[in-house]
């Protein structure tokens, strides 16, 4: 993936950043069109920059079922610095029971 950055002309990047800053400071209402930019990179004033988050569908490593990872769970995991869960709730509970049984043996 880093190899994709090798041919990048940083002078053009600095110029594009300067155009964006000028556009924002002058308070233009029309969208800013940058040469060579993908359509999804266009910004329209008043439009949210960050898209609203929603639940994600993940696949359990144990049973292969899909499960919902809610926004609240995402926040809890990220606040604690954890990676996304690898197992669904039922597989997590089963694994926890196995660990507790192993501790008490």
Backbone as CSV, one residue per row, in Angstrom:
resi,resn,N_x,N_y,N_z,CA_x,CA_y,CA_z,C_x,C_y,C_z
1,UNK,0.822,-1.190,0.000,0.000,0.000,0.000,0.871,1.262,0.000
2,UNK,1.965,1.244,0.726,2.824,2.424,0.774,3.437,2.736,-0.576
3,UNK,3.566,1.731,-1.436,4.139,1.946,-2.753,3.267,2.862,-3.603
4,UNK,1.975,2.940,-3.303,1.077,3.823,-4.043,1.435,5.291,-3.815
5,UNK,2.075,5.599,-2.695,2.431,6.981,-2.377,3.723,7.416,-3.074
6,UNK,4.513,6.466,-3.564,5.816,6.787,-4.153,5.731,7.798,-5.295
7,UNK,4.809,7.660,-6.250,4.798,8.619,-7.366,4.095,9.945,-7.043
8,UNK,3.656,10.131,-5.825,2.909,11.322,-5.446,3.780,12.570,-5.539
9,UNK,3.255,13.600,-6.174,3.950,14.879,-6.293,3.486,15.764,-5.132
10,UNK,4.332,15.910,-4.122,3.946,16.636,-2.921,3.700,18.109,-3.181
11,UNK,4.316,18.665,-4.222,4.090,20.063,-4.587,2.613,20.258,-4.939
12,UNK,2.058,19.296,-5.682,0.640,19.384,-6.054,-0.255,19.270,-4.823
13,UNK,0.148,18.452,-3.868,-0.638,18.306,-2.633,-0.648,19.623,-1.868
14,UNK,0.519,20.252,-1.741,0.582,21.548,-1.052,-0.267,22.597,-1.762
15,UNK,-0.242,22.596,-3.090,-1.056,23.538,-3.851,-2.545,23.294,-3.601
16,UNK,-2.952,22.021,-3.582,-4.359,21.684,-3.356,-4.793,22.103,-1.956
17,UNK,-3.926,21.888,-0.970,-4.249,22.304,0.401,-4.405,23.817,0.459
18,UNK,-3.523,24.546,-0.228,-3.633,26.004,-0.278,-4.941,26.456,-0.901
19,UNK,-5.372,25.784,-1.978,-6.653,26.120,-2.622,-7.819,25.897,-1.674
20,UNK,-7.782,24.803,-0.928,-8.860,24.507,0.019,-8.910,25.576,1.107
21,UNK,-7.760,25.932,1.648,-7.713,26.968,2.692,-8.255,28.283,2.163
22,UNK,-7.823,28.707,0.969,-8.327,29.949,0.370,-9.836,29.887,0.174
23,UNK,-10.321,28.751,-0.320,-11.747,28.575,-0.575,-12.548,28.729,0.721
24,UNK,-12.067,28.125,1.793,-12.770,28.205,3.074,-12.696,29.598,3.674
25,UNK,-11.535,30.228,3.592,-11.385,31.568,4.166,-12.220,32.606,3.442
26,UNK,-12.417,32.440,2.131,-13.198,33.406,1.353,-14.699,33.164,1.481
27,UNK,-15.083,32.050,2.102,-16.496,31.783,2.371,-17.322,31.465,1.140
28,UNK,-16.724,30.835,0.139,-17.469,30.450,-1.062,-18.580,29.458,-0.712
29,UNK,-19.704,29.561,-1.413,-20.820,28.640,-1.163,-20.861,27.490,-2.168
30,UNK,-20.217,27.659,-3.311,-20.217,26.577,-4.311,-19.168,25.532,-3.930
31,UNK,-19.375,24.294,-4.374,-18.403,23.241,-4.052,-17.033,23.536,-4.674
32,UNK,-16.004,23.140,-4.000,-14.648,23.306,-4.493,-14.291,22.096,-5.347
33,UNK,-13.904,22.336,-6.582,-13.528,21.259,-7.495,-12.017,21.255,-7.645
34,UNK,-11.363,20.211,-7.184,-9.918,20.085,-7.317,-9.604,19.171,-8.490
35,UNK,-8.644,19.567,-9.281,-8.255,18.793,-10.451,-7.726,17.417,-10.028
36,UNK,-8.276,16.372,-10.627,-7.828,15.013,-10.349,-8.427,14.400,-9.108
37,UNK,-9.269,15.136,-8.386,-9.861,14.589,-7.160,-11.060,13.719,-7.500
38,UNK,-11.227,12.652,-6.735,-12.377,11.768,-6.894,-13.630,12.517,-6.450
39,UNK,-14.752,12.215,-7.049,-16.016,12.907,-6.746,-16.353,12.867,-5.253
40,UNK,-16.026,11.784,-4.554,-16.372,11.674,-3.138,-15.563,12.627,-2.271
41,UNK,-14.504,13.261,-2.832,-13.688,14.177,-2.061,-14.193,15.611,-2.123
42,UNK,-15.231,15.877,-2.902,-15.751,17.238,-3.005,-16.489,17.583,-1.721
43,UNK,-16.325,18.791,-1.279,-16.981,19.252,-0.062,-17.895,20.409,-0.390
44,UNK,-19.116,20.345,0.102,-20.075,21.425,-0.049,-20.289,22.045,1.325
45,UNK,-20.105,23.368,1.471,-20.312,24.001,2.771,-21.702,23.676,3.326
46,UNK,-21.747,23.430,4.625,-22.998,23.072,5.285,-23.244,21.580,5.307
47,UNK,-22.497,20.844,4.530,-22.631,19.391,4.481,-21.703,18.792,5.541
48,UNK,-22.168,17.809,6.315,-21.280,17.241,7.340,-20.071,16.560,6.702
49,UNK,-18.905,16.774,7.286,-17.682,16.173,6.768,-17.600,14.707,7.194
50,UNK,-17.974,14.434,8.432,-17.915,13.075,8.959,-19.303,12.455,8.835
51,UNK,-19.371,11.293,8.215,-20.653,10.625,8.064,-21.096,10.039,9.396
52,UNK,-22.402,10.017,9.661,-22.879,9.446,10.919,-22.539,7.952,10.999
53,UNK,-22.176,7.527,12.196,-21.823,6.123,12.389,-23.076,5.297,12.619
54,UNK,-22.969,4.034,12.290,-24.061,3.109,12.513,-23.515,1.768,12.955
55,UNK,-24.418,0.839,13.167,-24.002,-0.505,13.542,-23.210,-1.140,12.407
56,UNK,-22.268,-1.996,12.770,-21.481,-2.720,11.778,-21.834,-4.202,11.875
57,UNK,-21.763,-4.881,10.733,-21.991,-6.327,10.723,-20.632,-7.003,10.667
58,UNK,-20.358,-7.824,11.681,-19.102,-8.552,11.759,-19.375,-10.039,11.654
59,UNK,-18.342,-10.803,11.323,-18.478,-12.249,11.204,-17.692,-12.911,12.334
60,UNK,-18.358,-13.837,13.039,-17.761,-14.541,14.165,-16.705,-15.528,13.675
61,UNK,-15.540,-15.522,14.335,-14.459,-16.437,13.965,-14.758,-17.866,14.399
62,UNK,-15.579,-18.036,15.422,-15.884,-19.382,15.942,-16.950,-20.085,15.111
63,UNK,-18.137,-19.475,15.037,-19.273,-20.156,14.394,-19.552,-19.663,12.974
64,UNK,-18.990,-18.516,12.583,-19.185,-18.000,11.234,-20.455,-17.184,11.044
65,UNK,-21.254,-17.036,12.104,-22.478,-16.232,11.995,-22.136,-14.751,11.950
66,UNK,-23.004,-13.983,11.321,-22.872,-12.527,11.304,-23.577,-11.975,12.538
67,UNK,-23.006,-10.910,13.113,-23.635,-10.282,14.267,-23.457,-8.770,14.188
68,UNK,-24.367,-8.058,14.840,-24.347,-6.593,14.849,-23.403,-6.101,15.936
69,UNK,-22.586,-5.145,15.580,-21.726,-4.460,16.541,-22.254,-3.046,16.645
70,UNK,-23.004,-2.769,17.702,-23.714,-1.494,17.834,-22.744,-0.333,18.074
71,UNK,-23.250,0.874,17.872,-22.449,2.081,18.080,-22.000,2.171,19.537
72,UNK,-22.884,1.791,20.464,-22.528,1.832,21.885,-21.380,0.877,22.189
73,UNK,-21.431,-0.328,21.609,-20.344,-1.287,21.807,-19.051,-0.762,21.167
74,UNK,-19.183,-0.141,19.987,-18.005,0.422,19.313,-17.348,1.470,20.200
75,UNK,-18.164,2.340,20.788,-17.634,3.382,21.669,-16.930,2.766,22.874
76,UNK,-17.566,1.766,23.479,-16.985,1.119,24.657,-15.633,0.478,24.315
77,UNK,-15.572,-0.225,23.190,-14.330,-0.877,22.776,-13.242,0.156,22.490
78,UNK,-13.599,1.220,21.772,-12.602,2.226,21.403,-12.105,3.003,22.612
79,UNK,-13.000,3.292,23.566,-12.596,4.007,24.776,-11.577,3.196,25.572
80,UNK,-11.692,1.878,25.525,-10.773,1.008,26.265,-9.561,0.603,25.442
81,UNK,-9.523,1.030,24.173,-8.385,0.710,23.324,-8.400,-0.703,22.780
82,UNK,-9.573,-1.333,22.764,-9.691,-2.718,22.298,-9.947,-2.743,20.799
83,UNK,-9.566,-3.836,20.169,-9.898,-4.090,18.768,-11.342,-4.559,18.675
84,UNK,-11.961,-4.513,17.487,-13.333,-5.016,17.346,-13.432,-6.484,17.767
85,UNK,-14.604,-6.903,18.255,-14.752,-8.291,18.702,-14.602,-9.276,17.547
86,UNK,-14.064,-10.438,17.853,-13.878,-11.480,16.850,-14.975,-12.527,16.929
87,UNK,-15.683,-12.540,18.042,-16.700,-13.565,18.264,-18.047,-12.934,18.585
88,UNK,-19.110,-13.642,18.233,-20.464,-13.184,18.566,-20.674,-13.331,20.074
89,UNK,-21.759,-12.778,20.571,-22.028,-12.779,22.004,-22.095,-14.196,22.585
90,UNK,-22.771,-15.108,21.891,-22.894,-16.472,22.423,-21.541,-17.182,22.450
91,UNK,-20.710,-16.994,21.435,-19.375,-17.610,21.412,-18.468,-16.975,22.465
92,UNK,-18.641,-15.668,22.705,-17.862,-15.007,23.753,-18.216,-15.575,25.122
93,UNK,-19.530,-15.761,25.353,-19.967,-16.331,26.631,-19.429,-17.747,26.805
94,UNK,-19.482,-18.549,25.748,-18.978,-19.923,25.804,-17.484,-19.940,26.102
95,UNK,-16.749,-19.073,25.454,-15.297,-19.002,25.689,-14.999,-18.563,27.110
96,UNK,-15.791,-17.639,27.650,-15.620,-17.183,29.029,-15.873,-18.340,30.000
97,UNK,-16.901,-19.137,29.742,-17.197,-20.300,30.593,-16.044,-21.301,30.559
98,UNK,-15.466,-21.511,29.364,-14.336,-22.434,29.241,-13.134,-21.935,30.043
99,UNK,-12.879,-20.635,29.974,-11.751,-20.071,30.732,-11.980,-20.187,32.230
100,UNK,-13.211,-19.914,32.682,-13.508,-20.009,34.120,-13.399,-21.454,34.585
101,UNK,-13.860,-22.406,33.778,-13.772,-23.819,34.143,-12.305,-24.239,34.240
102,UNK,-11.479,-23.745,33.339,-10.052,-24.082,33.364,-9.372,-23.533,34.623
103,UNK,-9.778,-22.335,35.056,-9.190,-21.732,36.249,-9.518,-22.512,37.511
104,UNK,-10.712,-23.106,37.564,-11.164,-23.786,38.785,-10.768,-25.255,38.820
105,UNK,-10.143,-25.743,37.777,-9.730,-27.157,37.790,-8.498,-27.371,38.614
